[in-house]
Amino acid sequence: MSNPLPKILVVDDLPANLTAMQRVLGKLEAVIIEASSGIDALTLCMDHEFAVVLLDVNMPEMSGFEVAEALHGAEKTKTLPIIFVTAAHSDEDLRLQGYHSGAVDFIHKPINNTILLSKVKIFLELFNRRFEQEQYVQMLEAEAARRKQVELDLRMANQELKLEIAKRERAEITIHQQLQDLEQAKEKAETTNQAKSQFLANMSHEIRTPMNAVMGLTDLALRTDLSPRTRNYLIKIANASRSLLRIIDDILDYSKIEAGKLELESTNFLLQDVFDHLMDLFRKLIAESTVDLVVIMSQEFQFALTGDQLRLEQILMNLIGNAIKFTHKGSIAISVRTLEEQGNSVLLEFSVQDTGIGITKEQIDKLFQPFQQADGSSTRKYGGTGLGLNICKRLTQLQGGEIWVESTPGQGSTFKFTARFLRRPEAEHNLLTPPEALKRLRILVVDDNLSSQQALKGILEAFTFEAATVGSGEDALAAIRSGIVKGSPFALVVVNQFLPDMDGVETTQKILDLARQLLVPVGQLPKFILLTTLGQDEKVKDRATTAGVNALLLKPINCSLLFDAIMEVFGKEEARIQQPVPDSLNLNEIIQLIGGARILLAEDNHVNQQVAQEMLENVGIIMKVAQNGREAISMAEAEPFDVILMDIQMPEMDGLTATRQLRSNPKFKTLPIIAMTAHAMSGDREKSLEAGMNDHITKPIDMNQLYDTLMKWLPNHKNLGAKAVMIRGEQKTHNGPNLPEILPGIDVPACLKRFGGNPVSTRRILMASQEDFSRAAAEMRTLLMGKRVSDREAAARLTHTIKGLAGTFEAKMLQQAAFALEMGIKEQREEEWPTLLDAFEAESGRILEAIEILSTEQQKLKSIHTDEPQEDIHAICGQLLKLEGFIKSRDFKSRSTLDALMPLLPQSAIQEETTQLQARLARFDFKGALDPLERIFQHFNLPFTNRETDGEEQITTEKK
């Protein structure tokens, strides 16, 4: 603590003297206080502590001596230093009286300022030292008191410590006993948990096995001729079976989450495909309800994302299914919006809003807890396990988001959740953009459900159309009349079959009658798309066609199918596939940039080889194939390549090992090597780059991503564009039948899009994969019965291959089943293998059913053209020699050459040989293709050496 400024009291009855003293003493570091009388001086001394008092002797009323005596007579001021100020210089009696009254010094007037200041300073210094001593004494006293208290505290603490030690000794004995009890409880819980997991797996298998039979046989029975009552019974059995299967899936998912074994997959997908798939999935359920399911179109529909598409769909399916269950009338609307975007990371908010019964605050509080339901009573109206929303919550958290609900009882609920994905803007392009001639097309939407009206209007406007809405047939007639009269007629009417005043077919008839009455030319009559539900479409189909309906669509509306229907109605079917690559580069520009490049594909699966061939040869790339990593190294050393596309998982030598060996050779230090693999889990890309690869493309192969990656690593190519255009021009133009709109287990529009919209290529590749799918399940069972490590590894490789194929064909359910089986094998969860195999086999069977449909169609087409072509021996021999060279050099042009040759060959004479040759080239079995080729050569008496030749011999053969 710093010393306070000392105080000086100046006492004089003359103001002039006080002022003079104030001026002199003001130079000191002190507070100057004035008093004009002895009484004032005494009062001030009682209130303040002064360092010194300068006291005038001669004052009226009370002299200085009297004041001094009074001060020294008081306890507080008895030691107060007093300096008398007087004009008397030699009066010794006066001086003695002053000292007797308590003065310590005299200052004579007139005052010498130096003497005054020096004398006062002495007393100021004494005051300061006295203050410091007092402070020091107080500090010592406080320290002594503190130490005394510390000693007391220490004695108390010591006593408490002794008590605590005794207490802890007793507690340690108790804790030790508790630890033993806990260890026993833990062992018991682990045993119980293992038993529970084993029980769940066994019960899943035991339930699924008869369930597969029940569901399969029920579906088969429903395809036969049945009485209405029997059909009704079977439909209810099918619905009950699906509900039971969903309960089993919920329990298994919850078990996996609890065990920490549920992992997310990372794949590339389009958000629009997710919503289109959901609409297709719920079509049957919506047809059995009285609600509409709609999507609210937004810019996010065009997003290309990387994440777990299947788990995203699982959350949305659960929320939509619940909304349908608890909504008796009105609509269910699904939407998505962007909450946050940082770099390539995007946080999306998904919403499922219904007009159902709503949920109370008390029910919401327990809604996302396991085994909890809004109504848990035994008399509850709605069933379920109470696990679905808890699983949604866990899946949402795994995807970096959260889930919540906003609801008002009696008015509906809105479930919202967020999830984080990686966004790939370079892969985004709007395939739902019509040609310029159809932009701003005027469309009238006729639907009595306001939500459906607005949703359809939003979708159509996103397609660049101009849409208006009405709620009844009469209103539609009024709108049509108004449009014709004003000279802005509607070109298309999208009408719901179920309207309050007249149905959609009747509305169509009346609109056409009205248009004809108003003398609208036949070529300008409006087109019609009728919206109906599954099951009602067959009932209304004939009436609709007769009435003038141009297309029929099932609700809920799939955006892609709606766009396709509009394009087809106006004769623009090619618009859906007019943008197979990003707008910034068209196909010819890509050919100019990378066409003519020589690429080595290291891939052991023949269907993946064919997919790559279709995509690469489409832009004029010259491609050769290696069956494994060892063969890739050998071929790379034998001839130059501009890029190597390397699969990771291959027999004999995997892609990572092959890449490391190539990089160890200085010759291949700068050669671009790109991983093209189904390994898309977290860390897989890093493993590829660490092995020495330049980039990483995931399967199923996205055509745009493949082209973009090649353009990235083939900058300023060797001006082979002209040659590439010529090569591509030599390829056969694909003219053939379209794919069926629906194939079991396959998302047909998405599959077609993956192959550039070419139905012939898509059909051919699907049919070529029949052998892979047909042998997969049986081979898998055999491998998993084996006890060797190599058997398990082979089984994992096989499921990995099928997973990649399923992704290529947009067979989502098979892809999911294959992934689950692959993880089950790698994690050695043997108790789950039977269940996983059953699911895998069931989904494989659906794909085989789809391929069988295509094969049947192909046979029908062949039977239509039975006339044998006229043989042109010269042309045939030339093409056969050319084909021989391509096959022996393992060149993919052998496929297109055989396609061109087929119409010239006499099918009846060598049908078996040509069929075998086609099948083996479809699998890229070049060596196996030599045998049927040799027999064809023998038929035409051509010389043939059944061995693979080197490049020089091939050139010689071609020249001959």
Disulfide bonds with the S-S distance in Angstrom:
none
